[in-house]
Amino acid sequence: MASVAKAKRKRPAGVPKQAEWTPASYWWHVDPKTRVGRRWDDRGRVICDWTEDAHGKPHGVMRDYHRSGAVAAETPYVHGDIRGTEIEYAPTRGNSGESEKVRRLERVWLNSRSIATTKFFDVDGRLCDVRGRPLGAKRAAQKSAKAITKQFPRKPKETFEQAIDRGRRWFAALLASGHGAAVRESFPRAGDPLGIVSSGKPAIAATIARIEKALGALPESYKRFLRTHGSIELLDGWTTQPPADVISESKRIGKWIGVLRKDAEIPADTKPQRWVMIAQLGEEIFAYALDLPKSPIVHLYLDDGPEYEVTGSFDVWMSDAIDRVTAEVAHALG
């Protein structure tokens, strides 16, 4: 992992002086001798630890921790790629994020983009469904989430408006089939009323003009999105950047990438200096690379140097986002 410019912030007891505060709101440090990395929250509690290979990639088991110090998750990495069985543990008290009756979740990853199986276990260690019901328990007949998802395929050259509409029609069908309670338990961000997409406040023309003056010309589809939706929050937690914060967040991320670029081995064709922040979840970021041909949206993994992959236009990004949510829900509900 590349170093990040140090911020002036009070260092909690127990956090080594070499640790640095990041824009993602935690302290982090990797011991250059042992290649053991740790993250601490703003109170100095360890929230994650892992080991890295010679290239700075996670290698071995990464552990996340609850505030109590108990293990929250164990994720196996092989040279930066998730492979094997990831285990999530519910906190000693409170909701596990699935259901209060589900106390352990196991996912088998083929690689970082493909999950083979997901299993749920109750307080007694018995296999159960996403709602904590023992497998084999009688339940009302209903169309499966996977079957419903197949009824709403992605269209070729789908616009972001069509993608959002497809997602909302799919979600309405899901609720009509009786999956509302399971969705709420599996995805706490679903809101009330339940929804796959929550829209923010549309941007006025003056706001868009200020963004373009500060950052450069925006692709037309993204400007249309800002005018009609402003920002959105998806069921899986991804949130697009509110118009009022686009300039500051884009410059912040651009500056951070500039620092990372000096210390990391960046591919020769990674040359953009101007970024427009689209969305962020943790240390994964989607941003327009305005200096690249056709200004594509780039998927950045800031924890890795940054690594990146080009995803295409805003329309493509939105279609991918809706596909990701429907796949996650279908996989969780079965």
C-alpha positions in Angstrom: 0.0 0.0 0.0 1.3 3.4 -0.8 1.7 6.1 1.8 -0.8 8.9 2.3 0.0 12.5 3.2 -0.1 12.9 7.0 -3.0 14.8 8.4 -2.8 16.9 11.6 -4.9 14.9 13.9 -4.5 13.8 17.6 -3.1 10.3 17.7 -4.9 8.0 20.2 -2.9 6.0 22.7 -1.8 2.6 21.2 -1.5 3.9 17.6 2.2 3.9 16.6 3.8 7.1 15.5 4.3 5.7 12.0 0.6 5.2 11.5 -1.1 7.8 9.2 -4.7 9.1 9.1 -6.5 8.6 5.8 -9.4 10.4 4.1 -11.3 7.2 4.7 -11.4 8.1 8.4 -9.0 5.6 10.0 -5.3 5.3 11.0 -3.3 2.7 9.2 0.3 1.3 9.2 2.1 -1.6 7.6 5.3 -2.8 9.4 7.9 -2.9 6.6 9.7 -5.9 8.3 6.8 -8.2 9.1 4.4 -6.9 6.4 1.7 -6.9 9.0 -0.9 -4.1 8.5 -3.4 -2.7 10.9 -6.1 -0.1 11.0 -7.4 1.8 14.0 -10.4 3.9 14.4 -10.3 7.5 15.8 -10.4 6.1 19.3 -7.4 3.8 18.8 -9.3 0.6 18.6 -8.0 -2.0 16.1 -10.6 -2.4 13.5 -8.7 -4.6 11.0 -5.4 -6.4 10.6 -3.8 -8.4 7.7 -0.5 -9.5 6.1 0.8 -8.4 2.7 3.0 -10.1 0.1 6.2 -8.5 -1.3 4.1 -6.4 -3.7 1.9 -4.9 -1.0 -1.1 -7.0 -1.7 -3.2 -8.6 1.1 -2.1 -12.2 1.4 -3.5 -14.5 4.1 -6.4 -13.9 6.4 -7.7 -10.4 6.9 -9.6 -9.9 10.1 -12.1 -7.2 10.9 -13.2 -6.5 14.5 -16.3 -5.3 16.3 -16.0 -2.4 18.7 -15.9 -4.9 21.5 -12.7 -6.4 20.0 -14.4 -9.6 19.0 -13.7 -10.8 15.4 -16.3 -9.5 13.0 -15.0 -11.2 9.8 -12.2 -13.3 8.5 -11.5 -13.0 4.8 -8.9 -15.1 2.9 -6.7 -13.4 0.4 -4.3 -14.8 -2.2 -2.0 -12.1 -3.5 -4.7 -9.5 -3.4 -7.6 -11.7 -4.6 -10.3 -13.0 -2.3 -10.3 -16.8 -2.5 -11.7 -19.4 -0.1 -14.2 -19.1 2.7 -15.1 -15.7 4.2 -16.7 -15.9 7.6 -18.8 -13.0 9.2 -19.6 -13.2 12.9 -22.5 -11.3 14.5 -21.7 -9.0 17.4 -22.3 -10.4 20.9 -25.3 -8.0 21.1 -27.5 -6.5 18.4 -28.3 -7.3 14.8 -25.9 -9.2 12.7 -27.0 -7.4 9.5 -28.9 -10.4 8.3 -31.3 -11.3 11.2 -30.9 -11.4 14.9 -31.3 -15.1 14.6 -28.4 -15.4 12.1 -25.1 -15.5 14.0 -22.6 -16.6 11.4 -22.4 -16.2 7.6 -20.0 -18.1 5.3 -19.3 -17.2 1.7 -17.1 -19.3 -0.6 -15.3 -17.0 -3.0 -13.9 -18.4 -6.3 -12.2 -15.0 -6.8 -12.9 -11.3 -5.8 -15.8 -11.1 -8.3 -17.5 -14.5 -8.0 -19.2 -16.2 -5.0 -19.8 -19.9 -5.2 -22.0 -20.4 -2.1 -23.4 -18.5 0.9 -24.5 -20.2 4.1 -26.2 -18.9 7.2 -26.0 -20.4 10.7 -28.1 -19.7 13.8 -27.0 -19.4 17.5 -26.7 -23.2 17.8 -24.6 -23.5 14.7 -27.3 -25.0 12.6 -27.8 -24.2 9.0 -30.6 -21.7 8.4 -32.0 -19.3 5.8 -31.4 -15.6 5.7 -34.1 -15.0 8.2 -32.7 -17.5 10.7 -35.3 -20.2 10.1 -34.0 -23.8 10.2 -33.6 -25.2 6.7 -36.6 -27.3 5.7 -39.0 -25.2 7.7 -42.4 -24.9 6.1 -42.9 -21.6 4.3 -45.5 -20.0 2.0 -45.0 -20.8 -1.6 -43.5 -17.8 -3.4 -41.5 -17.1 -6.5 -37.8 -17.1 -5.8 -35.7 -13.9 -6.0 -33.5 -15.5 -8.7 -36.6 -16.4 -10.8 -37.9 -12.8 -10.5 -34.5 -11.3 -11.4 -34.5 -13.3 -14.7 -37.7 -11.5 -15.7 -35.9 -8.2 -15.8 -32.9 -8.6 -18.1 -30.6 -5.7 -19.0 -31.2 -4.2 -22.4 -28.4 -3.4 -24.9 -27.2 0.2 -24.7 -29.4 0.8 -21.6 -29.6 4.4 -20.4 -29.2 5.3 -16.7 -33.0 6.2 -16.7 -33.9 2.8 -18.1 -31.6 1.0 -15.6 -33.2 2.8 -12.6 -36.6 2.0 -14.0 -35.7 -1.6 -14.5 -34.4 -1.8 -10.9 -37.6 -0.3 -9.5 -39.9 -2.6 -11.5 -37.8 -5.6 -10.4 -38.0 -4.5 -6.7 -41.7 -4.0 -6.9 -42.1 -7.6 -8.3 -39.9 -8.8 -5.4 -42.1 -7.2 -2.8 -45.2 -8.4 -4.5 -43.9 -11.9 -4.2 -43.6 -11.6 -0.4 -39.8 -11.0 0.0 -40.1 -7.7 1.8 -39.3 -8.9 5.3 -36.3 -10.9 4.1 -35.0 -7.9 2.1 -35.3 -5.6 5.2 -33.4 -8.1 7.4 -30.7 -8.7 4.8 -30.2 -5.1 3.7 -30.7 -2.7 6.6 -30.3 0.3 4.2 -33.5 -0.6 2.4 -35.3 2.2 4.1 -39.0 2.8 4.8 -40.7 2.5 2.5 -38.5 -0.2 1.0 -36.7 0.8 -2.2 -33.8 -0.1 -4.4 -33.0 3.5 -5.3 -33.5 6.6 -3.2 -33.1 9.9 -5.1 -31.6 13.1 -3.6 -32.2 16.7 -4.6 -31.7 17.5 -8.3 -29.0 20.0 -9.1 -29.8 23.4 -10.6 -28.1 24.8 -13.7 -25.9 27.1 -11.7 -24.5 24.2 -9.6 -23.6 22.2 -12.7 -22.0 25.3 -14.2 -19.8 25.7 -11.1 -18.8 22.0 -11.3 -17.7 22.3 -14.9 -15.9 25.6 -14.3 -13.9 24.0 -11.5 -13.3 20.5 -12.9 -13.9 20.6 -16.7 -16.7 19.7 -19.1 -18.9 16.8 -17.8 -20.3 14.0 -20.0 -23.9 14.8 -21.1 -25.5 11.7 -19.4 -24.0 12.6 -16.1 -25.2 16.2 -16.3 -28.7 14.8 -17.1 -28.5 12.6 -14.0 -27.5 15.6 -11.8 -30.4 17.6 -13.2 -33.0 14.8 -12.7 -31.8 12.9 -9.6 -29.0 14.9 -8.1 -27.7 11.9 -6.3 -29.0 8.4 -5.4 -28.4 5.8 -2.7 -28.6 2.1 -3.7 -29.9 -0.8 -1.7 -26.3 -2.1 -1.2 -25.0 1.1 0.2 -23.4 2.7 -2.8 -24.2 6.4 -2.9 -23.4 8.8 -5.7 -21.8 12.1 -4.8 -24.3 14.9 -3.9 -23.9 17.8 -6.4 -22.9 20.2 -3.6 -19.9 18.0 -2.7 -18.7 17.0 -6.2 -16.0 19.8 -6.5 -14.5 19.4 -3.0 -14.6 15.6 -3.0 -13.2 15.4 -6.6 -10.2 17.6 -5.6 -9.6 15.7 -2.4 -9.5 12.4 -4.2 -7.4 13.9 -7.0 -4.9 15.2 -4.5 -4.8 11.8 -2.7 -4.3 9.9 -6.0 -1.5 12.4 -6.8 0.3 11.4 -3.6 -0.2 7.7 -4.2 1.0 8.0 -7.8 4.4 9.1 -6.6 4.9 6.1 -4.4 3.2 3.3 -6.4 3.9 1.6 -9.7 1.1 3.0 -11.8 0.6 1.7 -15.3 1.9 4.0 -18.1 -1.5 4.7 -19.5 -2.9 6.0 -16.1 -2.4 9.7 -16.8 -5.5 11.6 -15.7 -4.9 14.5 -13.4 -8.5 15.7 -13.4 -11.1 13.5 -11.7 -14.9 13.9 -11.1 -16.1 11.9 -8.1 -19.1 9.8 -9.0 -19.6 7.4 -6.1 -17.7 5.9 -3.2 -18.1 3.0 -0.8 -15.2 2.5 1.7 -12.0 2.7 -0.4 -13.6 1.8 -3.7 -14.3 4.8 -5.8 -15.9 5.5 -9.2 -14.7 8.7 -10.9 -14.6 10.2 -14.3 -11.1 10.4 -15.7 -11.5 13.6 -17.7 -8.0 13.4 -19.3 -8.5 10.0 -20.8 -10.1 9.6 -24.2 -14.0 9.8 -24.0 -13.7 10.6 -20.3 -14.6 7.0 -19.1 -15.6 6.2 -15.5 -12.7 4.5 -13.7 -13.1 2.1 -10.9 -10.3 2.8 -8.3 -9.2 0.7 -5.5 -7.3 3.3 -3.4 -6.1 0.7 -0.9 -3.9 -0.9 -3.6 -1.9 1.9 -5.0 -4.4 2.7 -6.6 -5.3 -0.1 -9.0 -8.0 0.7 -11.5 -10.2 -0.6 -14.3 -12.2 1.3 -16.8 -16.0 0.7 -16.6 -17.3 3.0 -19.4 -19.9 5.7 -19.5 -22.3 6.8 -16.7 -25.1 4.8 -18.4 -23.0 1.6 -18.3 -22.0 2.4 -14.6 -25.7 2.7 -13.6 -26.6 -0.5 -15.4 -23.7 -2.3 -13.7 -24.9 -0.9 -10.4 -28.4 -2.2 -10.8 -27.1 -5.6 -11.9 -24.9 -5.7 -8.8 -27.8 -5.0 -6.5 -30.2 -7.5 -8.1 -27.5 -10.2 -8.1 -26.7 -9.5 -4.4 -30.4 -9.7 -3.4 -31.1 -12.8 -5.5 -28.0 -14.5 -4.0 -29.0 -13.6 -0.4 -32.6 -14.6 -0.7 -32.2 -17.6 -3.0 
